[in-house]
């Protein structure tokens, strides 16, 4: 198919596609649209940025529009359900359905967490034909009785491998159990590991497999390089790299949410504008960061893998792997943020000695030897360790200053913990010598077989000796 008209899509859809300036279908669209229009189940594997959202959105709109069910208000039933792993991806999918279906009478709604559910419930109560949702919030609304999936005709799992791999499997099973068995099921993803495909096979009937690129193949026109650097020097290297590299938009990946925040603070301290996007950020904060990143003066965007899935942002020139991913396929997702729509891009990785095995796994997966970057900056020297003052010995042979010193570490020499003491106090087999206490709450110092221990009160300290027999009798009396 050389044009969208060749597919036989409905005229309102073609009008919307032409308005967007799309003329030639991408490879995944050429292979997927016709089978989906005919109702086939499908597993679609295509790298990010190849138009896979349109590959399922256009035939879905076409099939739903064919029945021409003209029901207003609450009478509308959910006929197509699209599940996505993140809020950002769900929002972009919803926007695509709104764009391609703007000349049709179909209604769509978004359901995801991080925001109030009340506007979403109002939209559902008003009746929708297409529901785009994240699994967690959808299951929550289902349990509250706001969502009925009994009329779903088309079930679509976008970034399905990530949803299954990141622990959504139980939520997905509960959701799929509420969808009619007689349905069309689609599974689209940028990567499709064999184990994930086996799990998904339970939900698809005789699916057609469409694979535009090899499983986990990297995007073309991406220049890869790696810096071998100690973990403690990564912040300095990132600052140097960003200050000496001309970037259009730069996206930095960290392994953890706290790590993303730490990198942002470091960049801001160095005078580099930066913002973070991850699961602990509110939805409004994430949307604000994305709007800023899409502006004409974008900051450096620091993100975790889950938050960045499905981000459709043009002109990302550089992707920096501050931390290498634990799963090799995730590297493909990361670098898929750049070199979109035929553009070129740069992928840079920082590799500590502990990450060498992950780098080798990535290279084997992509069948690529990543070039080692040599333009390392001069790193600050390691701070010298603080000098330790030699300890003096007291008359009893114990290290310390004048007087006795509290021993550290575990209790020694037959000392025991009495967990039944009054007021939750812990006792190490030692008892205060009542003969040395005064009315101001002074405590005594008890000499043990392993040395002396100091108990500080408000008055002066006194020392009293005790034989092992006396200590045993005092212990039994206190229990």
BELUR-V22783 format. One record per residue. N is the residue number from 0. SS is DSSP state (helix for helix, strand for strand, loop for the rest). PHI is phi in radians with two decimals (999 if undefined). Layout:
<<N/SS/PHI> <N/SS/PHI>>
//
This chain:
<<0/loop/999> <1/loop/-1.64> <2/loop/-2.39> <3/helix/-1.21> <4/helix/-1.11> <5/helix/-1.17> <6/helix/-1.32> <7/loop/1.41> <8/loop/-1.15> <9/loop/-1.06> <10/helix/-1.05> <11/helix/-1.05> <12/helix/-1.23> <13/helix/-1.08> <14/helix/-1.09> <15/helix/-1.20> <16/helix/-1.13> <17/helix/-1.11> <18/helix/-1.13> <19/loop/-1.45> <20/loop/1.47> <21/loop/-1.48> <22/loop/-2.13> <23/loop/-1.92> <24/loop/-1.15> <25/loop/-1.35> <26/helix/-0.97> <27/helix/-1.16> <28/helix/-1.20> <29/helix/-1.08> <30/helix/-1.53> <31/helix/-1.74> <32/helix/-1.08> <33/helix/-1.09> <34/helix/-1.03> <35/helix/-1.21> <36/helix/-1.10> <37/loop/-1.56> <38/loop/1.58> <39/loop/-1.29> <40/loop/-1.27> <41/strand/-2.62> <42/strand/-1.92> <43/strand/-1.93> <44/strand/-2.04> <45/loop/-2.59> <46/loop/-1.16> <47/loop/-1.07> <48/loop/1.57> <49/loop/-1.79> <50/loop/1.56> <51/helix/-1.25> <52/helix/-1.11> <53/helix/-1.14> <54/helix/-1.09> <55/helix/-1.86> <56/helix/-1.21> <57/helix/-1.12> <58/helix/-1.17> <59/helix/-1.13> <60/helix/-1.07> <61/helix/-1.08> <62/helix/-1.16> <63/helix/-1.17> <64/helix/-1.25> <65/helix/-1.13> <66/helix/-1.29> <67/loop/0.89> <68/loop/-1.41> <69/loop/-1.70> <70/loop/-2.12> <71/loop/-1.75> <72/helix/1.02> <73/helix/-1.14> <74/helix/-1.25> <75/loop/-1.22> <76/loop/-2.02> <77/loop/-1.24> <78/loop/-1.91> <79/strand/-2.35> <80/strand/-2.12> <81/strand/-2.01> <82/strand/-1.90> <83/strand/-2.37> <84/loop/-1.35> <85/loop/-2.25> <86/helix/-1.12> <87/helix/-1.10> <88/helix/-1.15> <89/helix/-1.06> <90/helix/-1.10> <91/helix/-1.21> <92/helix/-1.12> <93/helix/-1.05> <94/helix/-1.11> <95/helix/-1.14> <96/helix/-1.10> <97/helix/-1.13> <98/helix/-1.25> <99/helix/-1.29> <100/loop/-1.88> <101/loop/-1.18> <102/loop/-1.72> <103/loop/-1.97> <104/loop/-1.59> <105/loop/-1.30> <106/loop/-1.94> <107/strand/-2.28> <108/strand/-2.48> <109/strand/-1.94> <110/strand/-2.36> <111/loop/-2.70> <112/loop/-1.47> <113/loop/1.55> <114/loop/-2.36> <115/loop/-1.10> <116/loop/-1.46> <117/helix/-1.10> <118/helix/-1.09> <119/helix/-1.19> <120/helix/-1.14> <121/helix/-1.10> <122/helix/-1.13> <123/helix/-1.14> <124/helix/-1.13> <125/loop/-1.32> <126/loop/1.66> <127/loop/-2.38> <128/loop/-1.67> <129/strand/-2.18> <130/strand/-2.08> <131/strand/-1.90> <132/strand/-2.59> <133/strand/-1.64> <134/helix/-1.04> <135/helix/-1.09> <136/helix/-1.16> <137/helix/-1.07> <138/helix/-1.11> <139/helix/-1.08> <140/helix/-1.20> <141/helix/-1.10> <142/helix/-1.14> <143/loop/-1.49> <144/loop/1.50> <145/loop/-1.60> <146/loop/-2.19> <147/loop/-2.11> <148/loop/-1.80> <149/loop/-1.20> <150/loop/-1.89> <151/loop/-1.18> <152/loop/-1.82> <153/strand/-2.28> <154/strand/-1.99> <155/strand/-2.19> <156/strand/-1.90> <157/strand/-1.71> <158/loop/0.89> <159/helix/-1.07> <160/helix/-1.08> <161/helix/-1.21> <162/helix/-1.09> <163/helix/-1.23> <164/helix/-1.29> <165/loop/-1.67> <166/loop/1.69> <167/loop/-1.51> <168/helix/-1.03> <169/helix/-1.16> <170/helix/-1.08> <171/helix/-1.12> <172/helix/-1.08> <173/helix/-1.15> <174/helix/-1.23> <175/helix/-1.09> <176/helix/-1.11> <177/loop/-1.62> <178/loop/-1.65> <179/loop/-0.96> <180/loop/-1.17> <181/loop/-1.50> <182/loop/-2.76> <183/strand/-1.73> <184/strand/-2.12> <185/strand/-2.15> <186/strand/-2.27> <187/strand/-2.02> <188/strand/-2.87> <189/loop/-1.35> <190/loop/-2.27> <191/loop/-2.51> <192/loop/-1.04> <193/helix/-1.06> <194/helix/-1.15> <195/helix/-1.23> <196/helix/-1.14> <197/helix/-1.12> <198/helix/-1.15> <199/helix/-1.18> <200/loop/-1.09> <201/loop/-1.18> <202/loop/-1.82> <203/loop/-1.96> <204/loop/-1.91> <205/loop/0.77> <206/loop/-1.30> <207/strand/-1.46> <208/strand/-1.78> <209/strand/-2.04> <210/strand/-2.22> <211/loop/-1.37> <212/loop/-2.09> <213/loop/-1.06> <214/loop/-0.97> <215/loop/1.10> <216/loop/-1.33> <217/loop/-1.32> <218/loop/-1.16> <219/loop/-1.28> <220/loop/1.09> <221/strand/-1.91> <222/strand/-1.58> <223/strand/-1.82> <224/strand/-2.65> <225/strand/-2.40> <226/strand/-1.83> <227/strand/-1.52> <228/loop/-2.58> <229/loop/-1.16> <230/helix/-1.00> <231/helix/-1.22> <232/helix/-1.65> <233/helix/-1.04> <234/helix/-1.02> <235/helix/-1.13> <236/helix/-1.15> <237/helix/-1.10> <238/helix/-1.04> <239/helix/-1.08> <240/helix/-1.09> <241/helix/-1.21> <242/helix/-1.29> <243/loop/-2.01> <244/loop/-2.23> <245/loop/-1.41> <246/loop/-2.11> <247/loop/-1.47> <248/loop/-2.46> <249/strand/-2.10> <250/strand/-2.06> <251/strand/-1.91> <252/strand/-1.85> <253/loop/-2.09> <254/loop/-1.39> <255/loop/-2.19> <256/helix/-1.20> <257/helix/-1.14> <258/helix/-1.12> <259/helix/-1.11> <260/helix/-1.11> <261/helix/-1.14> <262/helix/-1.14> <263/helix/-1.07> <264/helix/-1.08> <265/helix/-1.14> <266/helix/-1.16> <267/helix/-1.08> <268/helix/-1.13> <269/loop/-1.55> <270/loop/1.49> <271/loop/-1.88> <272/loop/-1.17> <273/strand/-2.69> <274/strand/-2.43> <275/strand/-1.96> <276/strand/-2.38> <277/loop/-2.80> <278/loop/-1.14> <279/loop/-1.43> <280/loop/-1.38> <281/loop/-1.18> <282/helix/-1.07> <283/helix/-1.13> <284/helix/-1.18> <285/helix/-1.16> <286/helix/-1.14> <287/helix/-1.14> <288/helix/-1.12> <289/helix/-1.20> <290/helix/-1.08> <291/helix/-1.14> <292/helix/-1.20> <293/helix/-1.48> <294/loop/-1.29> <295/loop/-1.28> <296/loop/-2.18> <297/loop/-1.32> <298/loop/-1.41> <299/strand/-1.25> <300/strand/-1.78> <301/strand/-1.86> <302/strand/-2.43> <303/loop/-1.64> <304/helix/-1.12> <305/helix/-1.12> <306/helix/-1.15> <307/helix/-1.58> <308/loop/-1.13> <309/loop/1.46> <310/loop/-1.12> <311/loop/-1.95> <312/loop/-2.20> <313/loop/-1.38> <314/loop/1.11> <315/loop/-1.45> <316/loop/-1.50> <317/strand/-2.35> <318/strand/-2.06> <319/strand/-2.00> <320/strand/-1.58> <321/loop/-1.06> <322/loop/-2.11> <323/loop/-1.23> <324/loop/-1.25> <325/loop/-1.30> <326/loop/-1.86> <327/helix/-1.08> <328/helix/-1.05> <329/helix/-1.12> <330/helix/-1.03> <331/helix/-1.11> <332/helix/-1.09> <333/helix/-1.10> <334/helix/-1.25> <335/loop/-1.21> <336/loop/-1.26> <337/loop/-1.91> <338/loop/0.97> <339/helix/-1.58> <340/helix/0.93> <341/helix/1.49> <342/loop/-1.36> <343/loop/-1.74> <344/strand/-2.73> <345/strand/-2.23> <346/strand/-2.07> <347/strand/-2.09> <348/strand/-2.16> <349/strand/-1.83> <350/strand/-2.14> <351/loop/-1.45> <352/helix/-0.99> <353/helix/-1.28> <354/helix/-1.84> <355/helix/-1.05> <356/helix/-1.13> <357/helix/-1.15> <358/helix/-1.11> <359/helix/-1.10> <360/helix/-1.13> <361/helix/-1.10> <362/helix/-1.13> <363/helix/-1.15> <364/helix/-1.10> <365/helix/-1.60> <366/loop/0.91> <367/loop/-2.55> <368/loop/-1.65> <369/loop/-1.36> <370/strand/-1.17> <371/strand/-1.59> <372/loop/-1.35> <373/loop/-1.90> <374/loop/-1.45> <375/loop/-1.39> <376/loop/-1.34> <377/loop/-1.48> <378/loop/-1.55> <379/loop/-1.15> <380/loop/-1.17> <381/loop/-1.16> <382/loop/-1.18> <383/loop/-1.14> <384/loop/-1.20> <385/loop/-1.13> <386/loop/-1.16> <387/loop/-1.78> <388/loop/-1.29> <389/loop/-1.12> <390/loop/-1.50> <391/loop/-1.69> <392/strand/-1.73> <393/loop/-1.67> <394/loop/-1.11> <395/loop/-1.52> <396/loop/1.51> <397/loop/-1.70> <398/strand/-1.23> <399/loop/2.68> <400/loop/-1.46> <401/loop/-1.07> <402/loop/1.66> <403/loop/-1.49> <404/loop/-2.26> <405/loop/-1.19> <406/loop/-1.24> <407/loop/-1.89> <408/loop/1.50> <409/loop/-1.37> <410/loop/-1.04> <411/loop/-2.20> <412/loop/0.97> <413/loop/1.35> <414/loop/-1.24> <415/loop/-2.24> <416/strand/-1.77> <417/loop/-1.71> <418/loop/-1.49> <419/loop/-1.88> <420/loop/-1.17> <421/helix/-1.17> <422/helix/1.03> <423/helix/1.20> <424/loop/-1.37> <425/loop/-1.74> <426/loop/-2.14> <427/strand/-1.72> <428/loop/1.31> <429/loop/-2.12> <430/loop/-2.23> <431/loop/-1.18> <432/loop/-1.50> <433/helix/-1.09> <434/helix/-1.21> <435/helix/-1.67> <436/loop/-1.50> <437/loop/-2.03> <438/loop/-1.23> <439/loop/-1.51> <440/loop/1.50> <441/loop/-1.20> <442/loop/-1.95> <443/strand/-1.83> <444/strand/-1.96> <445/strand/-1.89> <446/strand/-1.50> <447/strand/-1.92> <448/loop/-1.18> <449/loop/-1.73> <450/strand/2.45> <451/strand/-1.98> <452/strand/-2.25> <453/loop/-1.76> <454/loop/-2.01> <455/loop/-1.67> <456/loop/-2.07> <457/loop/-1.68> <458/loop/-1.90> <459/loop/-1.37> <460/loop/-1.65> <461/strand/-2.26> <462/strand/-2.05> <463/strand/-2.33> <464/strand/-1.68> <465/loop/-2.55> <466/loop/-1.39> <467/helix/-1.00> <468/helix/-1.10> <469/helix/-1.10> <470/helix/-1.14> <471/helix/-1.15> <472/helix/-1.13> <473/helix/-1.13> <474/helix/-1.12> <475/helix/-1.12> <476/helix/-1.21> <477/helix/-1.47> <478/loop/-1.37>>
//
